[in-house]
């Protein structure tokens, strides 16, 4: 088993991450841990990710939504994997998952703007995502030019002043 692709809550008291399991259907699950009595709890699987593989969690900086890539069936007529779903924080935990849209490795800035790797046009491009009620409504390709190939895995600065990303499957790391 191995782990990657984690996200902290804005106050640093919760951590969500992906764990690959060799012997589970869909392989990936999202686990979480939180601080209790000054110590991190033992990581637990998010219950709603138990049946289908889940990857790349992202907790928005307002701490209200958790987006994640999920191998759950998508609604009819919607693009499939890599597909993002989201849950909303409620007084009793997380809501039921809802389909958000297609993308790969989501991130957000303090103003709530989402960014992802747009895979809808056959290549890999960084995109700013318009959102309505948690659902992706439009992808605006970022005007970043590289001579090296496909752009992926964005990480935006909280204030939106720069973005980190890789090209060619992680061969190179860039900042723009």
C-alpha positions in Angstrom: 0.0 0.0 0.0 1.1 3.6 -0.6 -0.3 7.0 0.0 -0.3 10.4 -1.7 -2.4 13.4 -2.8 -3.3 14.9 0.6 -5.2 18.0 1.7 -5.3 19.8 5.0 -8.2 21.7 6.5 -7.5 25.5 6.6 -6.8 25.4 10.4 -4.5 22.3 10.0 -6.6 20.1 12.3 -7.8 17.6 9.6 -6.0 15.7 6.9 -7.5 13.8 4.0 -5.4 11.6 1.7 -5.4 8.8 -0.9 -4.3 5.3 -0.1 -3.7 2.7 -2.7 -4.7 -0.8 -1.7 -3.3 -3.6 -3.8 -6.2 -6.0 -3.0 -9.3 -3.7 -3.0 -11.6 -3.2 -6.0 -10.9 0.2 -7.6 -7.7 0.2 -5.4 -7.9 3.7 -4.0 -9.7 5.0 -0.9 -9.7 8.3 0.9 -8.7 8.3 4.5 -8.8 11.1 7.1 -7.2 11.9 10.4 -7.8 14.8 12.8 -6.3 16.2 15.9 -7.9 15.0 19.1 -6.5 15.8 22.5 -3.4 17.2 20.9 -2.7 14.1 18.8 -3.5 12.8 15.4 -6.1 10.1 15.3 -5.5 6.8 13.5 -6.5 7.3 9.9 -10.0 6.0 8.9 -11.6 5.4 5.5 -14.3 7.8 4.5 -17.4 5.6 4.5 -18.8 6.8 1.2 -15.6 5.8 -0.6 -15.7 2.2 0.5 -17.5 0.7 -2.5 -15.7 2.6 -5.4 -12.1 3.7 -5.8 -11.6 7.3 -4.7 -8.6 9.6 -5.3 -7.1 13.1 -5.1 -9.1 14.7 -2.3 -9.3 18.5 -2.1 -10.8 20.4 0.8 -11.8 24.0 -0.2 -10.2 26.8 1.8 -13.6 27.8 3.3 -13.6 24.2 4.8 -17.1 23.6 3.4 -16.6 21.2 0.5 -14.5 18.1 -0.1 -13.9 17.3 -3.8 -12.5 14.0 -4.8 -12.0 11.9 -8.0 -14.3 8.8 -7.8 -14.8 5.7 -9.9 -18.5 5.8 -9.0 -20.9 5.7 -12.0 -21.6 9.2 -13.3 -25.0 10.6 -14.2 -26.2 9.7 -17.7 -24.7 11.9 -20.4 -21.8 13.2 -18.2 -18.2 12.5 -18.9 -16.6 9.6 -16.9 -13.4 9.1 -15.1 -11.5 11.1 -14.1 -14.7 12.5 -12.7 -14.9 14.7 -9.6 -17.6 14.4 -7.0 -18.1 16.5 -3.8 -19.6 16.4 -0.4 -20.6 19.3 1.8 -19.9 19.7 5.4 -23.0 19.5 7.6 -23.4 19.6 11.4 -23.5 15.8 11.3 -20.5 15.2 9.0 -20.5 15.0 5.2 -23.5 15.1 2.9 -24.2 12.5 0.3 -21.7 12.7 -2.7 -22.8 14.7 -5.8 -21.3 14.7 -9.2 -19.2 17.9 -10.0 -17.6 17.3 -13.4 -14.6 16.0 -15.2 -11.1 16.9 -14.1 -7.8 15.7 -12.6 -6.1 17.0 -9.5 -8.2 19.9 -8.2 -7.0 22.9 -6.2 -8.5 26.2 -5.1 -7.5 29.7 -4.0 -8.8 31.7 -1.0 -11.5 33.4 -3.1 -13.0 30.0 -3.9 -11.7 29.8 -7.5 -11.1 26.2 -8.6 -8.4 25.0 -10.9 -7.9 21.5 -12.4 -6.3 19.6 -15.2 -8.8 19.7 -18.1 -8.8 16.3 -19.8 -12.0 17.0 -21.9 -10.2 17.9 -25.2 -7.9 14.9 -25.5 -4.8 16.6 -24.0 -3.9 17.7 -20.5 -4.3 21.5 -19.9 -4.6 23.6 -16.8 -8.0 25.2 -16.5 -9.9 27.7 -14.3 -13.2 26.1 -13.5 -16.5 28.0 -13.2 -18.8 26.4 -10.6 -22.5 26.7 -9.8 -23.7 24.9 -6.6 -20.6 22.8 -6.5 -21.0 21.6 -10.2 -18.4 22.5 -12.9 -20.1 24.6 -15.6 -17.2 25.8 -17.7 -13.4 25.3 -18.2 -11.2 28.2 -19.2 -7.8 27.0 -20.4 -5.0 29.0 -18.7 -2.8 30.9 -21.1 0.4 29.2 -20.0 2.7 28.3 -22.8 5.3 25.6 -22.4 7.3 23.9 -25.2 7.5 20.7 -23.2 4.0 19.1 -23.5 0.9 18.4 -21.4 0.4 20.4 -18.3 -1.1 18.8 -15.2 -1.5 18.7 -11.4 -2.0 22.4 -10.6 -1.3 23.8 -7.1 -2.5 27.5 -6.9 -1.1 29.9 -4.2 -3.8 30.8 -1.7 -3.8 34.4 -3.0 -3.8 33.2 -6.6 -0.5 35.0 -7.4 1.2 31.9 -8.8 0.5 28.3 -9.9 2.8 25.3 -9.7 2.3 22.4 -12.2 4.1 19.6 -13.9 4.5 18.7 -17.6 4.9 15.4 -19.4 3.7 13.3 -16.5 5.9 14.9 -13.9 9.0 15.1 -15.9 9.4 18.8 -15.2 7.9 21.2 -12.5 7.0 24.8 -13.4 5.8 27.9 -11.7 3.8 30.6 -13.5 
